[in-house]
Amino acid sequence: MRAVAYRHSLPVTDPQALEDVELPRPEASGRDLLVEIHAVSVNPVDTKVRHRVDPAGEPKVLGYDAAGIVVAAGPDATLFKPGDSVFYAGSIARPGTNAQFHLVDERIVGAKPASLDFAAAAALPLTSITAWELLFDRLEIKRGTDTRTLLIIGGAGGVGSVAIQLARQLTGLTVIATASRPETMQWCRDLGAHHVIDHSQKLAPQVAALGLGAPHLVAGLTATDQHLTDIAELIAPQGRFGLIDDPASFDLGLFKRKSVSVHWEFMFTRALFDTADITAQHDLLNEVARLVDAGVLRTTLSETMGTITAANLIKAHALIESGKAKGKVVLAGF
């Protein structure tokens, strides 16, 4: 089967940073599904793994978002059958989705939204899971009844684009998002943010100027180490701070005086550790699909960069690394 892989950790400017390769077609066993991939999207995790994990010459396939059709199911699979259209993010511990065929545990797979094509659906899984778990599992926001204020730092990125929608559509929260360019600020407003501030400037004075009081909830999606002092200053006493990125340093002591709780979100945890509640991601994605089909949520696809080839994925990685992407970048077809 055709796939895109990398053999060494190379900068995205190197034409061999990613390569078109031929690999054996895998076979489904246990609760695995074999999915024919129709579209994938690119996330910051793709570029982080490419930089940090050197496969020493062996082809390593990246890709942690996909939409496709089940072509085979393992003997223990009960949730899907061949012919079903699905979308999912996969596991960081297994080969990625940038391949014609891909194996995935059915317990972390959802039924593709019927109202979306494969490209639009592929934009959603990883970011939807991350945003949902961050808001509702880690920060323990209550659907429908929470009327506090939420600050989302990095609102125009993939996770932020879903988090804004979830918070606006499913809760009573007042949503403040951050962005730094006119087009990304408008993107956040279009997704439902009540207020948008500039994260290239100090956040605390901008939040104070809104006159809403100190937010009890902060979602740090990017550049947490750069904003940490600001976050500690602006968050309400006894607030909750959740983050998803990888700060180079993190001074937990900044939050002691205010008794602020800190929560990590890593959407691969359930799959990595085969947790007792792993099937929650199947249920979560099915609920996202239902909300999309009901018109409550929309895809965050912002750009389709052609078919799934090394050359196109290099372009997508370069865009992600530039920090100028908004929403999600998708590739479709081989």
N, C-alpha and C positions, 0 to 999 in steps of 0.2 A: 504494500500500500504506500501511497505518497504521504509524506510528512515533512514538517519543517523542524529542524533541530539545531543545536549548537554543540560544538566539541570542545571549545575552550572559552574562558571568560574574556571576551574581546570588547573594545568600545564599539558603540553603535556606528561609528564612522568607518569601521573596518567592513568591507564587503563580505567577509566570511564570518561576521558576528552571528549570522544565522544561515543555514544551508538547506537546500532542498535535498531530501534523502528518500530512499526506499527502505521500508521496514516490513517485517512479517506481520500479516494480519492477525490480531489476537483472537482468542476464543473465550467465550463466556463460560464461567463456572460459578458455583455457589449462588449468591444473590446478585451477581454482576449482570449488567446489560451490555451488549455490544451495540454501540450507537454509530450509525453512519452520520458523520458530521456535515452539516449544511452551512453553518456559520459559527464564527468565534468572535470574541472581543478581547481587547488587550487591557491589562490592568497594571498598576505600578508593581505588583508582586512579580510579574513576568520579568521586568527589567531588574528587580532586586535579585531574583534567583540567578539570572544570567550573569550578574556581576559577582555574586557571592559564592556560587557553587560551580566549581570548575570540574567538568566530567572527565578530564584527562584524556581527551581524544575520543571517548565513546559518545555516540549521538544521544543527546538528552532533549526530549520534546517538552516544550513549555506550553502554556495555555490553560487558563483556569475559568473559562466561561465557554459554553457551547449550547447550540440548539441543533437538533437533528432527529433522526428517525431510528427507533429500535429495530435492529435486524436479527438479533438473537438474544435469548435470555437464559441465564443459568438455571439449573434444575430446581434451585430453591427460591427463585424469584416469584413473587406473587403480586407485585404492585403494577407491573407493566408486561406487555406482550409485544411480539414483533408487529410492526406497523404503527405503533404509538408514536406520536410526536412529543418530544420532551425538551426540557431545558434544565441546565444545572451548572454548577461551578467545579465539581470534581474534588480531588484531594491533592494537596501539595506533595504527598508522599508517593504518588503514583505518576506514571507518564501522563503528559498533558494532552490537551484537546486539539493541538495543531496537527491533526492527522486525519486521514480519510475515515478511519474507524477507531473507536475509543471505548475502553472498558471503564465502567463506573458502577459503584454500589448503588442499587436502586433506592436505598433508603435516603439518599441525598439528592434525588432526582424529582422534578416536578413535571406535571403535564404542561406542555407549551400553551401559552394563551392562544385561544383559537382566533382571536381578532388580530394577531400580529403575524407577520411573515417571520422566517427564521432569523434574518438579520436583526430585526427589531427585538426579537425575543432574546437573542444571544447577548444583547447589551445589559440584561437585567440580573442574572442569577447572583453572581458574587456580590455585587453592590447591594442588591435587595436583602440578601441574607445578612450581610454586615450591618447595614443600616437598621434592619428589623431587630437583630439581636442586640445591637448597641442601645437602641432606644427602649425596647420593651423588656429585654432580659437583663441587661447590665444596669441601665439607669432606672429601670422599673417604672417607666412612664405608663400611666393607665389609659387605655384606649377610651376615648369618648368623654372622660371625666376630668382630665388633667388640664388646669387652666393657668399653669405657671408659665414662665418665660424660658425658652430654649435658645441658646446661642450655638450656631453651627459654624465652626471655623473651617473654611474650605468648601463653601456651599456649591460651587460650580463643578466640582469634581464628580466622579462617578458615584461615590457613596453619598456625598452631599446632595446630589441631584435626586436621589431616592429618599434620603432622610427628610429633606424639605417637604416632599410630597406626603410621606407617611405622617409627619407631625401635623401638617396643615389639614390633611383629609381625615385622619383617624382620631385626632385629639382636639382639645380646645386650647392648645398651647399657642402663645404668641411666639412666632418664629423670627429670630434675627439670624441672617446669614452673612458670611463675609465673602468678598471677592475683591479683585483689584483692577479690573479693566471694565470699561463701559459695557462691552458685550457679555461678559460673565456676570456683571451685576444685573443686567436685564434678564439673563437666563434664570438667575435665582428668583427674580420677581415673577417671571412667567411661570415658574414651578410652584409659586405660592408663598414665598417669604414675605412676611409683613414689612420687614425692614432689612436693608442691606447696607453694611458698612465696609470700609476699606481695610483689608488685613495687611496692606503695605505700610499702614500707619498704626500708632498705638491704639489698641482696642478699648482699653478701659475708659478713656475720655469720650470716645464715640458712643459707647454703650450708655454712659451716664447722661450724655446729651439727649438721648431718646426719651428720657423722663419716665422710663418703665420700672425703675428700681433695679436692684441687682438681680441678674438671672440666677435661678436655683440650679439650672441644668446647663452644662456646657459639653458639647461634642467636639473634641479635637481631632480633626481628620488629616491635618497636614502641618508641618513645621511646628510641632508642639514645643520643641526646645526653644524656638525663637519667641514663642508667645507665652511661655510658662509663667513668668513673673506677672504679665498682664492678666492672665487667667486667674491667678491667685488673688490679684487685686480686685477684679471685677465680680467674681462669683459671690453669691450670697452665703452667709454663714449657714453651715449644715447643708450646703449644696452637694451636688453630685457631678463629678467630672469623669467623662469616659473618653478614651482615646484609642486610635487604631494604628498609628504610625510608629516609627522606630526612633525616638529622640536619642541623640548622641549622649545626652546627660539628662537626669531627671531628679530634681530636688524635692522629694516628697515632703520635706519639712516645711515647705512654703504653705502647705495646706493645713498645718496642725492647728494654728490659732482659730481658724474658722470651723474646725471639725468637718472638713470637706472629705468625702469618700472618693476614692479613685478606682476606676474600673477599666480593665483592659478588655478589648474585643478582638478576637482572632477567629474568623469564620471557619477556619480549617480544624479547629480544636475537636469538634465532634467526630469528624472522619479520622483524624490522626489517632485518637485514643479510643475509637469505637465505643463512645459513651453510651450509657443506658438509654439516653434520650436522642440518639442519633437520628431517628426517624422524624424528629421535630423539623429537620430541614426539608424533608419531603412535604410535610404538612404546610410549612411556611411558604414554600414555592407554589404549592397548589393554591394557597390563599392569595398570594401575589397575582397569580394568573387569573383568579376569580375577580380580583379588584381591577385588573387591567381590562378584562372583558366587560366589566360593569361600567367602565369609563371613569373610575375613581382615580386610578394611577395611569401614567403614560410611560412609554418607553423613553429612555434617556439617550438613545442613539443620536449622535450629533454628526457623525461622518462615517461613510463606508469607503474603505481604501482598497477596493478591488478584491481579487481572489486570494485564497490562502497560499501565498508563496513566500519564499525567504525575502525577496526584494520588497514586497509589500509589508511584511511584518517588520523589517528593519525600519521602514518609514514610520510605521506605527510606534515602534519602540522609541524612535528619535522624538516623536511628538510627545509621548508620555514623559520622557526624560527632560524635555524642554520646560515642563511645568505649565504649558500654555493650552493644554487640552481642556475642553469642557465636555461634560457628559461622557459618553463612551464612543470609542473608535471600534469599528466592526469590519471584519473581512468575511466574505461569503463565497463558497464554492471552491472547487479545486480545478 
